[in-house]
Amino acid sequence: MPVHCTGLNHTTASLAIREQLAFTPEQIQTALSRLGCGEGFDGITEMVILSTCNRVELYAVTTEETSDGLVDFLSETRGIAPEALRPHLYHYRDTEAARHLFRVAAGLDSLVIGEPQILGQVVNALEIARGQDTVGPLLNRLFQRAIHAGKRARTETRIGRNPASVASLAARLAERTVHEVSKAQIVVLGAGEMAELAVEALRKRGAKQVLVVNRTLGRARNLATRWGAEVATFERLEDALLRADILISSTGAPHTLVHAEMVDKVMARRERPLAMIDIAVPRDIDPAAAEVHGVVLYDVDSLDRQLQDALAERRRQVPQVEGILKEELAKFAVYLQSLEMLPLIAELSAYAEQIREAELEKTLRRLPDLSAAERKRIEKMTHALVKKLMAPVIQQLRTEAVHAPEYATVARALFGLDGGQWTTNNRPRTTDDRQQTIVNNGLPASQLMNR
């Protein structure tokens, strides 16, 4: 059965469209629970939903050759007409679907190349689907291989080791200046979004002490509540600077708020350095403040130049990451090819099992005086014989899956299998009649794909 990927992302759909289609974790559970309970959407046997701020993607195993059923699923669960969806959707199948997921997990398909969050989101998507019992052996293998590929990309290359946003770069530069972020006093001037992102990035590095300085206390208190921070108004700005180890400024003021004279006066009263990060446009901090001894000042332009250098370094890692993904994709492609042998393996196993049953029945009829225990021992012996005889044949079929058509033709000719119809003991057998037990290791056919 084919593996499909149907979805959209930041390159094919606007934010407004992505917002309409986005799933919360609870909504994913609800949508998948319908499949897990066997409700509707005939033809979909496995599904994982990956929903982030930049993408919504359905990965599914289906009995259908097309992805129309996935479009219908997305349309019905999100309440959007299929006609409105189709212009924004992309579709991949089998190895192309795997290649796409591998690139997603490695961060190559992200808005910010190499961003680390996506790998965790892929893991979470798999776990939610497992919880709703919509992951079978095929998608489980696909996602496990993609997660492994994503981890390799991040440990064997530098694709995710340089800051990839102004906020994260600002936090990294500030950390270099103060060394011990956990003990640093962070002063946030204004309540801008970029300042908030920078503080969040510093929090991840262990920052604990935050003071929000704003024109009004109302807005400052909203941020302070989220951060567990102190608050102050602009009237206390000089005192705040005296306490600060890191100043992050992001106001909407039309003029300079932190003058070089104020900074010089403050630094004369202290000995430790001060990192100043001005993310405001126009700037909040007088550029001349950078000349004051002990001050390191970054503005938007300087941050952007360093950010571009960091992103350029990430882009240089792409060929190496692509090499890793190629290796992992080749392994998954072999697995997919091996699935083509499953019907033949099932036929051979059922053929051997029918012969075993027929010969066992004849033998036991001729030995009516055997006890139940003796009969059971003979039956076990016949099972073992068939298993050992068929094991090398089945293993070779799996190993040579890349040559599936040729090997399948030879095997059918050798064993007298003709398009799934064969006769033993003058008794015709059809596909529906056959047992689905795989002789090799006693595995049922439903579990063979996990091998």
C-alpha positions in Angstrom: 0.0 0.0 0.0 1.4 3.5 -0.9 2.6 6.0 1.6 1.3 9.5 1.0 2.2 13.0 2.3 -0.3 15.8 1.7 0.2 19.2 3.2 1.0 22.9 2.9 3.6 25.1 4.5 5.0 28.7 4.6 6.0 28.5 0.9 2.6 27.4 -0.5 0.1 29.1 1.8 -0.3 32.4 3.6 -0.4 32.7 7.4 -4.2 33.3 7.1 -4.7 29.9 5.4 -2.3 28.1 7.7 -4.2 29.5 10.7 -7.5 28.0 9.4 -5.9 24.6 8.9 -3.8 24.4 12.1 -4.5 21.7 14.6 -4.1 21.9 18.3 -2.8 18.7 20.0 -6.4 18.0 21.2 -7.8 18.5 17.7 -5.3 16.1 16.3 -6.4 13.5 18.9 -10.0 14.0 18.0 -9.4 13.8 14.3 -7.2 10.6 14.6 -9.6 9.0 17.0 -12.2 8.7 14.2 -9.7 6.7 12.2 -8.7 4.6 15.2 -12.3 3.7 15.8 -12.8 2.8 12.1 -15.1 5.7 11.5 -15.3 6.9 7.9 -12.5 7.7 5.4 -12.3 4.3 3.9 -8.9 3.5 2.5 -6.8 5.2 5.2 -5.1 2.6 7.3 -2.4 4.6 9.1 -2.1 8.4 9.7 0.2 10.9 11.5 -0.7 14.6 11.5 2.1 17.1 11.8 0.9 20.7 12.6 3.2 23.6 13.4 3.0 27.4 12.9 4.6 26.9 9.5 3.0 23.7 8.2 0.1 21.2 8.3 0.9 17.8 6.8 -0.9 14.5 6.7 1.2 11.3 6.4 -0.8 8.3 5.6 -0.8 4.7 4.4 -3.8 4.1 2.1 -5.4 1.5 0.0 -5.9 4.1 -2.7 -3.4 5.2 -5.4 -4.3 8.8 -5.1 -4.3 11.2 -2.1 -7.9 12.4 -2.7 -8.9 10.8 0.6 -6.4 12.9 2.5 -7.7 16.1 1.0 -11.2 15.0 2.0 -10.0 14.2 5.5 -8.3 17.6 5.8 -11.4 19.4 4.4 -13.9 17.7 6.7 -11.8 18.0 9.9 -10.9 21.7 9.4 -14.2 22.7 7.8 -12.7 24.1 4.5 -13.9 23.2 1.1 -11.5 21.0 -0.9 -11.5 23.5 -3.8 -10.1 26.1 -1.4 -7.4 23.8 -0.2 -6.1 22.3 -3.4 -4.2 25.3 -4.8 -2.0 25.4 -1.7 -1.4 21.6 -1.2 1.6 19.5 -2.2 1.6 15.7 -2.5 4.4 13.2 -2.2 4.3 9.4 -2.4 6.5 6.6 -1.1 10.2 7.5 -1.2 9.4 11.1 -2.1 7.2 11.3 0.9 10.0 9.9 3.0 12.5 12.3 1.5 10.2 15.2 2.4 9.8 14.1 6.0 13.5 13.5 6.4 14.2 17.1 5.2 11.5 18.4 7.6 13.0 16.5 10.6 16.5 17.8 9.7 15.3 21.4 9.6 16.0 21.8 5.8 12.4 22.6 5.0 12.0 25.2 7.8 11.5 28.9 7.5 14.7 29.3 9.5 17.1 26.6 8.2 18.2 24.1 10.9 15.8 25.3 13.6 15.7 22.8 16.4 12.0 22.8 17.4 10.8 20.9 14.4 12.5 17.6 15.4 10.6 17.6 18.7 7.4 18.4 16.9 7.9 15.4 14.6 8.4 13.2 17.7 5.3 14.6 19.3 3.2 14.0 16.2 4.2 10.4 16.2 3.4 10.0 19.9 0.0 11.5 19.5 -0.8 9.2 16.6 0.4 6.2 18.6 -1.9 7.2 21.4 -4.8 7.1 19.0 -3.7 3.8 17.5 -3.4 5.1 14.0 0.3 4.2 13.5 1.1 0.9 12.0 4.4 -0.7 11.1 4.9 1.4 7.9 4.5 4.9 9.4 6.2 3.8 12.6 9.3 2.8 10.5 9.1 5.9 8.4 9.0 8.3 11.4 11.6 6.5 13.4 13.9 6.7 10.5 13.2 10.4 10.0 13.8 11.1 13.6 17.1 9.2 13.5 18.1 11.2 10.4 17.2 14.5 12.1 19.3 13.6 15.1 22.2 12.6 13.0 22.0 15.9 11.1 22.3 17.9 14.3 25.0 15.8 16.0 27.2 15.2 12.9 27.0 18.7 11.4 26.7 22.3 12.6 23.3 22.8 11.0 21.7 23.9 14.3 24.7 25.2 16.3 24.6 28.9 15.3 21.9 31.4 16.5 19.1 31.6 13.9 17.1 34.6 15.1 17.9 38.1 16.3 16.5 37.2 19.7 18.7 34.1 20.1 21.7 35.9 18.8 21.2 38.8 21.2 21.0 36.3 24.1 24.1 34.5 23.0 26.1 37.8 22.7 24.8 39.0 26.1 25.9 35.7 27.6 29.4 36.1 26.3 29.6 39.5 28.0 28.3 38.6 31.5 29.4 34.9 31.5 27.1 33.8 34.3 23.6 34.5 33.0 21.9 32.8 36.0 23.3 35.5 38.3 22.8 38.4 35.8 20.3 41.2 36.3 18.3 41.7 33.1 16.6 45.0 32.5 14.0 45.1 29.7 13.3 48.6 28.5 9.9 48.7 26.9 7.5 45.8 26.1 8.3 45.0 22.5 7.9 41.6 21.0 11.6 41.2 20.1 12.6 42.1 23.7 10.3 39.5 25.0 11.8 36.9 22.6 15.3 37.9 23.7 14.3 37.4 27.4 12.8 34.0 26.6 16.1 33.0 24.9 18.0 34.2 28.0 15.6 32.2 30.2 16.6 29.1 28.3 20.2 29.9 29.2 19.4 30.1 32.9 18.5 33.8 33.4 16.3 34.4 36.6 16.4 38.1 37.5 14.3 40.3 35.2 13.3 44.0 35.7 10.7 45.5 33.2 11.0 49.2 32.8 8.1 50.8 30.8 6.4 54.1 30.4 3.3 52.8 32.1 3.1 50.1 34.8 0.1 48.3 33.3 1.8 46.8 30.3 5.0 46.2 32.3 3.0 44.2 34.9 1.6 41.9 32.1 5.0 40.9 31.1 6.3 40.8 34.6 3.6 38.3 35.5 4.7 35.9 32.8 8.4 36.3 33.6 8.1 36.5 37.4 9.8 39.9 37.1 10.0 43.3 38.9 8.5 46.4 37.3 9.5 50.1 37.2 8.7 53.2 35.2 11.0 55.4 33.1 11.6 57.7 36.0 13.7 54.9 37.6 15.7 54.2 34.4 19.1 55.4 35.8 18.7 53.2 38.9 17.8 50.3 36.7 20.9 50.8 34.6 23.0 50.8 37.7 21.6 47.4 38.6 21.7 45.9 35.1 24.1 43.4 33.6 22.1 43.1 30.4 19.9 45.8 29.0 17.4 44.8 26.3 15.6 47.8 24.7 12.6 47.6 22.4 10.3 50.6 22.8 8.3 52.5 20.2 9.7 55.9 21.3 10.6 58.3 18.4 13.7 59.5 20.1 16.7 58.3 22.1 15.9 57.2 25.7 19.3 56.1 26.9 22.0 58.8 26.4 25.7 58.4 26.4 26.0 60.8 29.3 23.6 58.7 31.4 25.6 55.5 30.6 28.9 57.2 31.4 27.6 58.4 34.7 26.3 54.9 35.6 29.4 53.1 34.6 31.5 55.4 36.7 29.7 54.0 39.8 30.3 50.3 38.9 33.1 48.0 37.9 31.3 45.1 36.1 30.6 45.2 32.3 27.2 46.1 30.8 25.8 44.4 27.7 23.3 46.7 25.9 21.0 45.2 23.1 19.0 47.8 21.2 16.4 46.1 19.1 14.3 49.3 18.6 13.8 51.2 15.3 14.4 54.1 15.7 17.1 53.3 18.2 16.5 53.7 22.0 20.2 53.9 22.9 22.6 56.6 21.8 25.3 54.9 19.6 27.9 57.0 21.4 27.2 54.8 24.5 29.4 52.1 22.8 32.4 54.3 23.5 31.9 54.2 27.3 34.4 51.9 29.0 32.9 48.5 30.0 29.9 48.8 27.6 29.2 46.4 24.7 26.4 47.7 22.5 24.5 45.9 19.8 21.9 47.4 17.6 19.6 45.9 15.0 22.1 46.3 12.1 25.0 44.7 14.0 22.8 41.9 15.1 21.5 41.4 11.6 25.0 41.2 10.1 26.0 38.6 12.6 22.7 36.7 12.1 23.4 36.5 8.4 26.9 35.2 9.1 25.3 32.5 11.4 22.7 31.6 8.8 25.4 31.4 6.1 27.3 29.0 8.3 24.2 26.8 8.6 23.7 26.9 4.8 27.2 25.6 4.3 26.3 22.6 6.3 23.4 21.6 3.9 25.4 19.4 1.6 26.7 17.3 4.5 23.1 17.1 5.9 21.8 16.1 2.5 24.4 13.3 2.4 23.2 12.0 5.7 19.6 12.1 4.5 20.5 10.2 1.4 22.0 7.4 3.4 18.9 7.2 5.6 16.6 7.4 2.7 18.4 4.5 0.9 17.8 2.3 4.0 14.1 3.2 4.0 13.8 2.6 0.3 15.2 -0.9 0.8 12.5 -1.5 3.4 9.8 -0.3 1.1 11.0 -2.6 -1.7 11.0 -5.5 0.7 7.3 -5.0 1.2 6.7 -6.0 -2.4 7.8 -9.5 -1.4 5.2 -9.8 1.3 2.4 -11.3 -0.9 4.8 -13.8 -2.3 6.2 -14.7 1.1 2.7 -15.2 2.4 1.9 -17.4 -0.6 5.0 -19.6 -0.1 4.3 -19.9 3.6 0.7 -20.8 3.1 1.7 -23.3 0.4 4.3 -25.0 2.7 1.8 -25.0 5.6 -0.9 -26.7 3.5 1.5 -29.4 2.5 2.5 -29.9 6.1 -1.1 -30.1 7.2 -2.0 -32.6 4.5 1.0 -34.9 5.2 0.5 -34.7 8.9 -3.1 -35.7 8.5 -2.2 -38.7 6.4 0.5 -39.8 8.9 -1.7 -39.5 12.0 -4.5 -41.5 10.3 -2.1 -44.4 9.9 -1.1 -44.2 13.6 -4.4 -44.3 15.5 -2.8 -45.6 18.7 -0.7 -42.4 19.4 -1.4 -40.5 22.5 -2.4 -36.8 22.5 1.1 -35.9 23.7 2.8 -38.0 21.0 0.6 -36.4 18.3 1.5 -33.0 19.6 5.2 -33.8 19.4 4.9 -35.0 15.8 3.0 -31.8 14.9 5.8 -29.7 16.5 8.4 -31.6 14.6 6.6 -30.9 11.3 6.4 -27.2 12.1 10.1 -27.1 12.8 10.9 -28.9 9.6 8.9 -26.5 7.5 10.3 -23.5 9.3 13.9 -24.5 8.7 13.3 -25.4 5.1 11.6 -22.2 4.3 13.7 -19.8 6.3 16.6 -19.5 3.9 14.2 -19.0 0.9 12.3 -16.3 2.7 15.5 -14.6 3.9 16.9 -14.6 0.4 13.6 -13.0 -0.9 13.9 -10.2 1.6 17.6 -9.7 1.0 17.1 -9.4 -2.8 14.0 -7.2 -2.5 15.6 -4.7 -4.9 15.2 -7.3 -7.6 11.7 -8.1 -6.6 10.1 -8.7 -10.0 12.9 -11.1 -11.1 13.0 -13.1 -7.9 9.2 -13.2 -7.6 9.0 -14.7 -11.1 11.6 -17.4 -10.4 10.1 -18.3 -7.0 6.6 -18.7 -8.5 8.0 -20.9 -11.2 10.0 -23.1 -8.8 7.1 -23.6 -6.4 4.3 -23.8 -9.0 2.5 -20.7 -7.9 0.5 -19.1 -10.7 -0.9 -15.7 -10.0 -1.9 -16.7 -6.5 -3.7 -19.8 -7.5 -2.2 -23.2 -6.8 -3.4 -26.7 -6.0 -2.2 -29.3 -3.4 -3.6 -32.7 -2.9 -6.2 -31.9 -5.7 -7.6 -29.2 -3.4 -7.7 -25.7 -5.0 -6.7 -22.8 -2.8 -7.5 -19.1 -3.3 -5.9 -16.0 -1.8 -8.8 -15.6 0.6 -8.4 -19.2 1.8 -4.7 -19.0 2.6 -3.4 -18.8 6.1 -1.5 -15.6 6.7 1.1 -17.1 9.1 4.7 -16.5 8.0 6.8 -19.5 8.6 9.9 -17.6 9.3 10.2 -17.3 13.0 6.5 -17.9 13.3 5.6 -14.3 12.6 2.1 -13.4 11.4 2.0 -11.5 8.2 0.7 -8.3 9.9 4.0 -8.2 11.8 6.4 -9.0 9.0 6.9 -5.4 8.1 8.5 -4.8 11.5 11.3 -7.2 10.6 
